[in-house]
Amino acid sequence: MKNLDHLVAHAEDLLTRLEQLLPGTPPQPDWEKSIAFRWRKRNGSGFLQPVSHPHKIALKDLQGIPEQKKLVERNTRQFVEGRTANNVLLTGAHGTGKSSLVKAVFNKFAPKGLRLIEVEKHDLMDLPDIIEQIIHRPERFILYCDDLSFEADEPGYTALKAVLDGSITALSENVLIYATSNRRHLMPEYMEENLQARHVGLEVHPGEAIEEKISLSERFGMWVSFHPFSQEEYLAIAEHWVARLGAHGDPATLHRAALQWALARGSRSGRVALQFARDWAGQQ
């Protein structure tokens, strides 16, 4: 009897340890309390984690990109109002406002039922699982992938391509994908790939390597390009952020300091202008 009790206790202890190793039931998001989420993994199971403090940037704070703001805002409005809209790929130079524009547009339309779910590149394989969780929700969702860049044979590349256009399952009408990248075609391009191009009559046809690389980016219905800022645009952005942070200064002195800051950073981007403004306002 003593041996039996010992075996039962040992078995219960073993079961407890096994339960700790098995994936538990993922927590369900509170759709009423949160407007932004991140897809997270725990013990092999994915779940939507609420974002406690979303970045509250406004469209009016994004300077120097009026056409880009117009395009993305219009597309998002169509989507929120239940009209047809496109998945969006925002590409271009570092620090020019790509991710900030996505967040600013989301902040504008969140009161009208728009929700944002951030998905990391290494979790793109879970896109079908994410969509399955929200497909019957009344809200509209943007799946947001920031700073995308793929190497050859990465599984996330194939998964994203299939979800955009190619899977047997159609993308839900209440879901769009917005992605940002510094590469227009999301993958590195090499000079030797151009040598694979062939001529058919008077037309030039790219090689298979290039066709494969553009096959993902072309599945985004809207491309929005961002370009490096001129000196005048950079200074205007710096002035805006200095004023926005409640600081002031002689324009000539401020411009000189802003240009010196940009020279030290090796860039005249909007991000650098904001960093300068924070330093300037902090000193005052």
Secondary structure as the mmCIF struct_conf table of DSSP 4:
data_model
#
loop_
_struct_conf.conf_type_id
_struct_conf.id
_struct_conf.beg_label_comp_id
_struct_conf.beg_label_asym_id
_struct_conf.beg_label_seq_id
_struct_conf.end_label_comp_id
_struct_conf.end_label_asym_id
_struct_conf.end_label_seq_id
HELX_RH_AL_P HELX_RH_AL_P1 LYS A 2 LEU A 21
BEND BEND1 LEU A 22 LEU A 22
HELX_LH_PP_P HELX_LH_PP_P1 THR A 25 PRO A 29
TURN_TY1_P TURN_TY1_P1 TRP A 31 LYS A 33
BEND BEND2 ILE A 35 ILE A 35
STRN STRN1 ALA A 36 ARG A 42
TURN_TY1_P TURN_TY1_P2 ASN A 43 GLY A 44
STRN STRN2 SER A 45 PRO A 50
HELX_LH_PP_P HELX_LH_PP_P2 VAL A 51 VAL A 51
BEND BEND3 SER A 52 HIS A 53
HELX_RH_3T_P HELX_RH_3T_P1 LEU A 59 ASP A 61
BEND BEND4 GLY A 64 GLY A 64
HELX_RH_AL_P HELX_RH_AL_P2 PRO A 66 VAL A 80
TURN_TY1_P TURN_TY1_P3 GLU A 81 GLY A 82
BEND BEND5 ARG A 83 ARG A 83
STRN STRN3 VAL A 88 GLY A 92
BEND BEND6 ALA A 93 ALA A 93
TURN_TY1_P TURN_TY1_P4 HIS A 94 GLY A 95
BEND BEND7 THR A 96 GLY A 97
HELX_RH_AL_P HELX_RH_AL_P3 LYS A 98 PHE A 109
HELX_RH_3T_P HELX_RH_3T_P2 ALA A 110 LYS A 112
TURN_TY1_P TURN_TY1_P5 GLY A 113 GLY A 113
STRN STRN4 LEU A 114 GLU A 118
HELX_RH_3T_P HELX_RH_3T_P3 LYS A 121 ASP A 126
HELX_RH_AL_P HELX_RH_AL_P4 LEU A 127 ILE A 134
TURN_TY1_P TURN_TY1_P6 ILE A 135 HIS A 136
BEND BEND8 PRO A 138 GLU A 139
STRN STRN5 ARG A 140 CYS A 145
BEND BEND9 ASP A 147 ASP A 147
TURN_TY1_P TURN_TY1_P7 ALA A 152 ASP A 153
HELX_RH_AL_P HELX_RH_AL_P5 PRO A 155 LEU A 164
TURN_TY1_P TURN_TY1_P8 ASP A 165 GLY A 166
BEND BEND10 SER A 167 THR A 169
HELX_LH_PP_P HELX_LH_PP_P3 ALA A 170 SER A 172
TURN_TY1_P TURN_TY1_P9 GLU A 173 ASN A 174
STRN STRN6 VAL A 175 SER A 181
BEND BEND11 ASN A 182 ARG A 183
TURN_TY1_P TURN_TY1_P10 ARG A 184 HIS A 185
BEND BEND12 LEU A 186 MET A 187
HELX_RH_AL_P HELX_RH_AL_P6 MET A 191 ASN A 194
TURN_TY1_P TURN_TY1_P11 LEU A 195 GLN A 196
STRN STRN7 ARG A 198 VAL A 200
TURN_TY1_P TURN_TY1_P12 GLY A 201 LEU A 202
STRN STRN8 GLU A 203 HIS A 205
HELX_RH_AL_P HELX_RH_AL_P7 GLU A 208 SER A 217
TURN_TY1_P TURN_TY1_P13 GLU A 218 ARG A 219
BEND BEND13 PHE A 220 GLY A 221
STRN STRN9 MET A 222 PHE A 226
HELX_LH_PP_P HELX_LH_PP_P4 PRO A 228 SER A 230
HELX_RH_AL_P HELX_RH_AL_P8 GLN A 231 ARG A 244
TURN_TY1_P TURN_TY1_P14 LEU A 245 GLY A 246
HELX_RH_AL_P HELX_RH_AL_P9 PRO A 251 ARG A 265
TURN_TY1_P TURN_TY1_P15 GLY A 266 GLY A 266
HELX_RH_AL_P HELX_RH_AL_P10 GLY A 270 GLN A 283
#
